[in-house]
């Protein structure tokens, strides 16, 4: 269900994408019209997203990829410098969030699973974009769980 909602949200938000010749779906909900358009292809298992600007979305994929999606072009730009991910069971690179007052260059928060001596743990980390293709992260919190 989460993947469906993520996909639907991504598709609905990119109404100006040049990739979509025709809307995939048009409808109405709660008195508002909407249409669904394809904005990109080639994602693994998308898990989280956050708008870093009005035209760019930071996407996390369960297996550990972090990418920037340009809504105008549909181009995905992989980012390097992310943490080592334990993508097993429900674990992997999970959600991403920005503070309400986020400005370019500010902290980006994300959660992921990683291996530790006591097992796989969920880690809350923060990062900054350190250039167009690189993250610089610091893990401030972790919570153990067993798979």
Buried (B, 14 or more C-beta within 10 A) or exposed (E): EEEEEBBEEBBBBBBEBEBBEEBEEEEEEEEEEBBBBBBBEEBBBBBBBBBBEEEBBBBBBBEBBBBBBBBEEBEBEEBEBBBEBBBEEEBBBBBBBBEEEBEEEEEBBBBBBBEEEEEBBBBBBBBBBBEEEEBEBEBEEBEEBEE
